[in-house]
Structures are given as C-alpha cells and as structure tokens.
C-alpha cells in the first residue's frame, strides 16, 4: 500500500519576520502578542504554515540570527508562554508552526561560547573553531588570520581573542562564532534542543545556512586558503566558500539529524517539515538531500535563481535579469529533483522586494506585475513560500542616506566599499536595489501612522507608500494583489494538477513571455505570462489553449480575441483544459 503524500506537498508557507510584523506594546518592535492578534490575516489568506523567524534571546547583532539561548524567547518579543500561546492559536486555526533555527553558529554571548572562550583547556573549547595565528605571524596583526577567507558580512572570518591567544571562526559577524559540527557533542546538543521544541508543539524547522556546517578540515586540523575572486579585489582576502559550502560530511550530518530528531516521530504518524537554507547548493546535491528514499531534509532553498541578476561584483553589482536565463534555471529545478521537492520563493527577509526587483513598481504596473510574479511561481511544482507583505505587492524603499539603514550586512559593505575607493552614491544605489532592509520595513496594516504597525516609533521606518498600500485597503479591494494570492492558494488546495502534475517549459527563448504546462492524467494546466511592461503577441493556437476556460487572470478579457492574443503589460492567464 502506497503511503499518503506528506501534507506539506499541498501546503503554502507564510514567513513572518516578527520584528517588523505587528507591535502590541508600542515599543516600536514587533512581538509575539502582536502576531497573535494578526493571525486572522493569515487564516483568511488561506496559508497552511507560519514560518517564524528567530525570536530566541539574542544580542540582535544580526536581528536574531545570533542566538544566545535556544530554549527561550527574547524579552523584546515576549515570553515563552506567549510562544506557547501562539503555537496553540496557530493549531486552533488549522495551521502549523515552523520555527527558524540557526545551528551553523551561535551568538558569542551564548553560554556554550562563553565556556569555550574561557580557556584553551575548557571542556567546550572544541565546540567552536579555534586556531592559532598563521605560522610566522603575530596574532591580531593583519595577515595573521589562519585562512584568508572573506566573510559574508565583509572583512576576514577570523577574530583574534587576546585572552586565549587564538582566533575563532565566524563566517558571518564576529558576534556569530561557528559551531564545530565535527565534534559529536555539539551535534548531540543540537539534536536534543530540536527535540525539545518538537515536544513543545512546533511542526518543523527552517534551518538557516545549514549547508555550511561541514568544513573541509585537513587531517592536521588546519583549514585551506581560499581562491582569488574579482569581487574581492583590493581586500587582501579570498573566496573560501569551496571549503565550507556543501562540505564533505554535510549529508552524513543531515542524515544523522533526521534519524535523531525526526525519524521516530514520522513512524508514529507525526509528520514534521524541514527546509534547509542552502546558499550554493547544487541541483544534484539538492536531489540527494530531498530524496525521500534516503531522508535528510524535505526541501532546500536554492539561491541560483535569485543570483541571476548579480554581476561580477556579486549581489552589490546588480544587472538586468535575462528572462530566458530565469526560465532555464527554474525549469532545471522543476525537472531535476526527481522524487525530491522544491521550495518556491521570490522573497524573504534577505531578498529585496520582487515587484521592485523583477517586476515594475510604477503606479501603472505594480499591481499586475505583483500578481503575475505570484502566478508564475505558485503554480509550479513545489511548496510556495510567501513573505510578509508580498501578498500586498510591497515595494522596495529608496532611502537617501546610509544612516537610514540598520542591516549589519549593508552597513559593513558600505564601509568596506567606500574605504576601498568606491563612489558613495554608487554604493548607496546598489544598497537601495539589493539591501536586506527593503524586506524588513514594518508590515503596513492600515492608513494610520507607521501603517498601523506600532503606536510608538518603529525600529525601521515604514514604507512611505503605506497610506495606499496596506492590508486593510487590500482586503477591501476585490482586484488587489492579496485577493489574487488568496485565489492562487485556493488553486493549490483544490487542483491535484498543481501539486502533482508534470512540468513542461514552453517558449524557453522568448524574452518577454513565460509559459509552462502542468499535466496530470487528462488534466492540463497552462500558465502564460507577459513578464514585461510592453504588450506582446501570443499565438494561443500553437499552445493548444484556444477556447479553453481561464481559471485566473490579471486582466479582464478583451472582446473578439483571435488566434493571436495580445497580452497586455504584465498580463497573465491560468488556463485549465482536459
């Protein structure tokens, strides 16, 4: 007898960045009680899973992705009792809760690191990556770092600890030291912590940068230097990603994690969901990791598609998107995972707003381009992820000063680039286009001060478009982006072809049109979309969709359409035929 498909295959996930979602106490920071008060928004939208970004105690150097206690809630967000109430309230609405957890690194204020740092003889010294200075160099001086790797948040990945006379590794901020997964005690502690949360009622985890946990350590314990990169010219540092991304023991560790935390519960029918954030993951590796025959994780977040507009200088060197390249990449992942499963996304807390990035955020086309971008993503094979405000068609913000920004990655990049001689105006333009704070502005709930997010002063300024662009206005407008997203979610819940249908890309080289077909038995779903701000002709006869009913569209139909249909700017149609 074939086992039923896991529930998450037909689910839609909604990500909440709690700092920016809803503030209940007027301190300018979103919190759990504010989120509880807004759960009706998620229920009405129809989503199945609430993905909660970190709310653990944290110094907030990286907005909570630097965790100092895995088993509590930071007072800025509320209490553990509030989180228990949230879990109960989510379940009462027929939804599930997925926690975001970071186990590649901790905060430098976590007790584990405090003990590790205390002395070279500490029982937890080997819980982190401690190494002596480079031979022939004096610790703390430039060039003495054990490797020449450049960090994700700029600068070297090694921090000198004067008291113990060694460096510690931090791929991100110096306040985010990397855990040493080579140490079985570390892994056992992580697994025990995850089991504790499952016992508390959470339904799964999003695992932050989980493919960085295995480093290419040599037999003598050393780590190799990196490779030259044009993006790092003039920094004196190199790209070390080959030595810590998708490392040699990654699948061993993920298989062990599955067995230790999830396998026993699955046998009892308690099916949880695991999603791994994996920058630099390859398609063959993702296929292996998500293969249900050898369980490791259920889904992975690939970064390939959201890197297609990066220039030689990386994300801070953006280029116009070539639509054929995007189609080819998405199709490769649609077809290439085998029995594995896709995590479908445009937006999250680390990406700029998609309607500004690849759509058209002008008043004329913002709504239709947001709808069309949602359509082409949601009807693919995989589990769609909606980031807060995406369902409203929220846009980027273009602040005029670096002083307006709060994100550690953005601020460090700005300082490093300007110090290296870049024009501050050029750096700020790149930050405006690609910076993470674009996604982190407060959720606009109403035409009220700060968009109704807080009665106080928000930690980050609200998007200035909130008087027109807010949830209350969207619910009141039947033609809003929000109602379009609600209908897309309904299609996933009601049409098996959306969940299980085969995928075929159509018109792969067309520079304006995106079209694909999903097929399950005799049911055929075709999506056609004009991904541009200019009209485009579509020969519907050649696609086999003439006279087929339109399930969902961004525009009202035109009278007397011939075999050659002209799709208006950012027009998309979903067509069902049998």
N, C-alpha and C positions, 0 to 999 in steps of 0.2 A: 504494500500500500504506500503510495507517494505521500510524503509529509506535506502538510499545508505550507504555502509560501509564508515567510515571515511577514508580520504586519507592516514593517517599515517599507516594504516594496511599494505599497499603495499610499504611503503617508506623505505629508508635506510638513516641513520643519520651519519654525519661525524663530529667528535668533533675536534675543533681547540683550542689548548692551546696557546693563542696569544703571550705570552711572548717568545715562542720558535718556532713560525711558520715562520715568514718572517719579516726581519728588513729592512725598507725602508730608514732610515736616518743614519745608521752607528753607532748608539749608543750602539749596542750590544743587544738590547731588541726588540723582535718582536712587531709589531704595526699594526694598522688598515689599513694604506695605503699599508703596505707590504702584508697583507691578501688580500686586493682588487686586488693587482697585481698578485695574485696566484689563483684567483677564477677559471681560466680556468682548472686548475688541477682537481678541484672538479667536474666541469661540464663534463670533458672528462671521469672521473671515473664513472659518472652516478648517483651520490648520489642525494637525494631529499631535505635534510635538513642540514643546517650548524648549529651545536651547538657551540656557542661561550662561552668559559669560561670567568669569570668576567673581565671586562675592566673598572669598575667603579673606581672613586678616592679611594685610599687605601694607608695606610702606607706600604703595601706589607709585613706585618709580616708573612702572610700565602699565599703569592703570589696572592693577590687579593680576597681571600675568607674572608677577613676582610674589609668590605665595610664602607667607611666614608661618602659617598654621593650616594644615589641610583639613582640620576637623572642626572648624568654627566659622563664624560669619564676622566680617569686619563691621565694627560698630557704625561706620558710615552708611552701611546698607541695612542694618537692623540686627537681629539676633538669630540664633539657631532655631528658636521657637518660631520666628517669622518664616524661616525657610521650611520648617515642618508644616506650617500652615499653608504655605504656597504649594508644597507637594500635594497636600490633601485637596486644596482648591482646584488644582490642575486636574487631578484624578476625578474629582466630582464632575468636571465638565467633559469627561470622556477623552481627555488629552493625556499625554505623557510628558515627563520632565527629563531632559538630558543635561547633565552638568558638564561644563567646560573644566578641564583639569590639565595642569601643566606638570609633567613629570620628567622632562628633559633637564629642568633646572628648578631651583627654589629661589627664594629671596636670600640675600646674605644675612637677613635677620631671623631666618628660620633656626630653631634650636639645633637642628642637625648640623648646620653650617657653623653656628657658634661653637659647638663642641669640636668640630673638625678643625676649626681655625685656632683653637686654644693652644695646641702644641703639636709638634710632629709625632709625638707618642700617643695622641688621642686615639681612642678606640674607633672614632668616626673619621679619622684623618683620610682614609681611603674611600670614604663615601663621596668625595669630590676629587677633581683632577688637580693635584698639587705637583709642581715640577720645579726643579732648580733652574737658575739662570742658564742661558746658553753658555757652553764652555768658552772660557776666555773673556767673559764679560762680567761686569759688576751689576748685581741685581738692582733694579729700579732705574737704570740708565737706559736711554733709547737704544734699541737693538739687542738688549739682553733677554727679551722675551723668548721662551722655549721654542716657539714657532713664529713664523711671520704672518700668520693668518689675520685677515681683516674681519672685523665683527659686523654683524647685521646692523648694529646701531652706530657704525663708524668707529675708527680707531682700532687698536690691537685687541685681541681676545684674551689677553693675559693681564692680570692685575697683581702688582707686587704687594706682598704682605710683609712689611718690615719686621714685625714681631717674630714671625716664624722663619723668615729668611727664604721664602719660596713664593712662586707665582701660583695663582689659581686660574682655571679656565672659565671664561664666560663668553659664550657665542653671542650673547645679546648685551645687555647693560652690565656694568661692573657690579651692580647690585643683584645680578641674576647668575650666580655660580652654577655651572653644570654638574649634575649628579653623575657619578661614575657607575654606569649600569654594568660594568664588568664585575662589580662587587655583588655577590648573591645576596648579601644582607640588605643592600639598597633595594634590589628587586623585591625581596620578601616584604619589606616595609611598605613599598608602593602597592603591592597586591593586597596587603592586609587593609590599607587605607581605602582602596576602591571597594573591597568587600563591605567595609563599614558603611559606606554611602549606599550601596545596594540594599543592605539590610534596613537602611533608613527610608527606603522607598523610591529612590531615583531609578529611572528606567534605562539609563545608558550614559555614555560619556562621549564627548568630543575631546580627543587627545591632541593637545597643542604640539606642534612641531615634533611629532612622535618619531619621524624617520631620522632624527638627529641623535638618537640615544646611543647608537653604536659608533664608536670612533675607531679609526684604523690604527690601533696601538701596536707598536712593534714588540717583538719578544723581550727587548730590554726595557720596555715600559715607555719609551720615547714616542713622540708623535712627529710625522714628517712635515717639512715645509710645504707651502702652497705653490701655486703656479702664477706666473705673470698674467695680469688682466688689464686691458685698456681702460676699464672703468676705474682702476686703482692707480693709474699713472700719477706719479708725484707724491704718493702717500708713503712710499717705502714699505708697503705691505703687499701681500699676495692673496690670491683666492685659494683658501684651504678647503673649499666645500667638498672636493673629491675625497677628503679624509674624514669627514664627519656626516655626510649625507648618504643615506641608504647604505650604511656601513655593513661590515662583514657578518655581524651577528644580529642584524635587525630582525630577520624573520624568526630566528631562534628565540629572541626575546619576546616578539609578538605572539608566537605560538605558546610560549610559556605563560604569558599574561592571560591568554584566552583560557588555557587549561586551569589556571589557578583562580581566576575570578568568575568566568562566565560559563564554562562547560557544564558544571554541575547544575547550575540553575536552568540551563537550557533543557537538560534531561527531565527536569521537573515541570517543564512547560512554561517557565518564566523567561520569555524571550526578550533579551535586552538588545540595545543597539549600540554599536561602536563605530565611530567615524574618526579617522586619522587625518590630521592636517599634515601634508607631506610636500613641502617645497622641494622641487627637483625630483619627485618620484617619476619613474619611467612607466610606460604602459605595460611592458612585460612584468615588472615588479608589482604594479598595482593588481594585475590579473592574478598573480600568485597569492598576494596578500588577501584578496577578497574572494578567492575560490572557496566555496562552501565545503568542498571535499577535504580541504586542509585548513580549517578555520583559524584565522588570525584576527582580522578586522572585517566588519561588514561593508564599509565604504571608505574611500580615501578622497580627500580634497587634492586634486591636481592643480598646479599653478601654470600649466603650459598655456592655456587659453588666455589667462589674464597677464601673460608676459609677452603676448604677440605685438603689443604696441610699445615695447621697450626698445630703445635704441642701443648703440654700442656702450653708452654710459649707464645702462641699466634703467631702473624704474624712474630715475630722476632725469632721464633723457628721452621723453616720450615722442613717439612717432604716430602718424595717422594709421589707423587699423586698415589692413587689406582684408576685405570680406572673404575672398576665396581662401586665404590662409586660415581664418577663423573657422570656416565651414569644414575645411580639410581636417583641422585638429579635432573639432567636436565629433565629426563622423568617425575618425580613427578611434576615439574613446567609446563611441556608441557601439562600434562593431568589434572592438579589440579586447573587451574584458571577458569574453566567454560567458561563463556562469557567474562571474562577479557582477558587481553593481556600481553604478555611477552615483556620485553626489553632485547634483546640478546646482550651480550658483553663478550669479553675476556679482553680487555684493556681499560684503561682510564688514566687520569693524576695521579691517586692514586695507580695504579697497576704496577708491573714490566712487562716487555715485554713478551708476551705469548710464543713467539718462544724460548726464553731462559728459561722460567718457566716450561712449559709443553711440549714443542717441543724439537728439537735438533738443537742448533745453530752452530753446526760444519759446516765447509765449504761443507762437503758432503751432509748434510741433511737439511740445513737451509731453502732452497727454498721450498722443498717438504713438510717439516713439517709445514711451514707457510701456504702453500696452503691448506693442509689437515685440519689444525685447522680452517681456514676460511670456508672450505666447510662444516664441521660438524656443525658449528654454524649458518651459513647464511641460511641453508635450513630447519631450524626448524620453528615452528610456533611462530611468534612474529616479532618485528621490530629490525633489526640488527643495531648495533652501531659500527662504525669504528673509531678508534682513530688515529690521525695523525701519519704517519709512519708505522702503522700496515700494510697498503697496500703495503709497501716496504719490509716487513719482518724484520723490525728493531729489533735489539737485545739489551739486557742489556749492560751496561758498567761496567767494573770491575776496579774501581779506587783503587789505592794502599794506599790512605790516607784519613782519615775523613775530612781533610782540603779541599778536592775536592768537598765535598757535600754542598748544600745550603738549603735543606729542613728542616724546623723547627721541624717536627716530628722526622726525622732521627737524627738530632743533639741533640735534647733533650733526645731521647732514648739512644744514645751513651753515653752521660754524665751520665745519671742515672744508666745505666748498669755497666759502668766502676767504678763508685763511689761505687756501691754495691758489687764489687769484681770480676766481670766478666773479662775474658781474653780479652784485646782489640782486638786481632786478631780474636777471635771467634765472637765478636760483629760486627767487620767490615765485616766478611764473611756473616753474616746474612743481614747486610745493603746492601752488593753487590747483594745479591739474591732478596731481597724484598723491598728495598728502593724506594721511590717515584721519586727520581731524575732519575732513569732508564728511566722513561717515559717522562722526561722533557728536555732531551737534544735537541738541535736545530734540526729542520727538515732539512735533507740533500737534497738539490735541485740539486747539480751538483758536479763533481770532481773539486772543487775550494776551496780556503781557507775557513775553517769552513763550508764546504759543501755548500757554496753559500748562507748561511743564512744571513750573515752580512758582510759589508765591514770593520767593526770595530772588537772589541774584544767581543766575545759572553758572556752573563751573566753567562752561564754554558758551559763548554767545549763540543764541538761536539763529537758525537760518532766517535771513531777513524776509523771505517770501511767506512766512507763516500766516499773515493775515488772509491770504487766499489759499495757501497750500497747507491744509491741516485736516485732521481726521474727521472732525465734525462736518466740515464742508464736503468732504469726500463721501461720507455716508449719506448726506442729503442729496447728492448728485448721482442719478442713475447712470450717467455716462462717465463716471470717474474711473481713474486707474484702479482704485480699490475694488469697485464692483467688477471690473474686468478680471482682476486677480481672484476674486471670490468665484467667478464662473470657471476660471481655469482649474481651480482646486476641485470644484464640483465635477468637472470632466474626468479628472484623475480618479475620483472616488466612484464614478458611475460607469466608465467605459473601460472594459478589460484591455482593449487595444492600446490604451495609453500606458498601461502598466507593463503588459507582456508582449506587445507587438514587436515584430522585427522592424529594423530601421534601414531605410534606403535614402541616401542623399540624392537630390535632384539638382540639376543645373549647377554643378560644382564650380565652374569657372566664371559664372555671372558675377559682375562686380556690384550689382545693386540688389539682386533677388536672392533670398534664402528660401529654399523649398526642400521639404523632405516628406517621406511617406512612411507610415507605420501600418503594418499588416498583421492581423491575427485571424487565421481562418479566412472567412469570406469578408471580414470587416476590414475596411481600408480607411485610414485617417490621413488626410493630406494637409500639410501646412504650407502656405505660400505667404511670403512677407517681402514687402519693399523696405529694405534696410537703408533708405536714403531719403533726403529731403527734396527729391525731384521725382516726378511721375515716371513710371516705367511700364512698358507693354509686356503682357504675359499671354502667351499662346496656350489657353487652357485646354484646347483640344489635344495638344501633344502631351499633356499631363494626365489625360483621362479623367478629368473632373468636370467636364461640361455637363450642366444640368444637375449636378449632384447638390444635395442640400448643404447650406452653410450653417454650421453649428454656432460659430462665434466669429465676430468680425470687429474691426476697429472703426469702420465707417459704414454708413447706410448704403444699400445697393444703388447702383446707377441704373437708369432706365435703358432698355434696349442694348444690353451688352452683347457684343458679337463674339466670335471665336477668339478674337484678340481683345483681351480685357486690359484696360489701362488702370494699374494700381496707383492710387494717389500717394503722395509722400507719406511714408511710414504706415501704409495700409497693410493689414494682414488679414487672412481669412483661414478658418479651420473648416475643412470640408470632409464629410463622412459619406462614404459610399459602400455598398455591399455587393 
